[in-house]
């Protein structure tokens, strides 16, 4: 069968989609991916490809997009089956009630998708397909969830060619890999805890590929495209110390390319940093989120002190390892001075690249419930808000305009250490057009450094990102 994935913009490469494509190809099917914002005539291209089914990985912030696109596709291609999957649908099965949607796959779907496509081709019984959700006479049928695949090495290598055909992905010298799946933590703003609950009793949630296998996958990518830095995009790279020793013995010899990964302050000590440095660690992403310990603990569910994080930063600098931080502002009960403490802690850590987000109250998460309980949440559509006013706070805070300005200035101010009296003055001035320019400029510089790319490649990616923003605006206006 011919199967087509559609993604809205180049926001990010979905390794999940690459895995699904790869199992389908191994089962003898043809697959392709179209990134809608980069295709001049998307519907003509779909017509030419003539798929038997179209597949989406639905991200929570993009539900409205897929709703609109799904409806349009169903009108133009009524015979083509539409299949959707992803963590959002796993947690919200009722998404599958959409008229335009034929089937939804929940959980890790590598086996289920192959069974479904075979059933569609040969007329198998849908009731036997675990992880499948579908409608029967207007009623939702939710099949049982299968056990987690504990042997990740049994999966074929993800089909990276899907994305590499687009220069914006091909030219990146930093490429993403997953060395494992799962995270043991329970941050209040993240879906991990809920997914873990759904899978309780269904096998080990935290799993790793063998080091041998991940090295093979990286070497394959090295042969097929430019690769100067490996980015392990696992939620948390260090979940198994025994595995780390295996990695230490193999990675430097078999791959030897510098790498970046995500770690959390409470799993790092000097021995681990030294060992990772010897393996080739170039940079570490840390979810700092807030500079105020109490907010981090009570509101976000993250338990490490400022003293601990500063010590980790000191050690990382000692071993010449770059620090990238993820931060969040406009949290329930947060004051603008708290958010400024987040900026200050980033500066004290001397983080090379900082990313700051406005807190997003996703449905059903503890952070969102906290905001609802305190009457800090307006009724609004997440996707529309994110497309039209992504810079403004979604949770009610005092002086939202200052949070908006801080969001725009955060990457710039953590890079260029302007005094706090000047920062406070800047937050009072309605110069958002200038702050937006500084935000984009710093974003561009950060991206260029993080991905270690030429000015021209950086510019091309930046223009593709802009193309995506324009595409979404046009799409929702139609
Ligand atoms: S550490 Fe990261 S992936 Fe794990 S629960 Fe927290 S935010 Fe989610």
Boltz pocket constraint, residues with backbone or C-beta under 6 A from the ligand:
constraints:
  - pocket:
      binder: B
      contacts: [[A, 183], [A, 184], [A, 185], [A, 186], [A, 187], [A, 190], [A, 191], [A, 192], [A, 193], [A, 235], [A, 236], [A, 264], [A, 287]]
      max_distance: 6.0
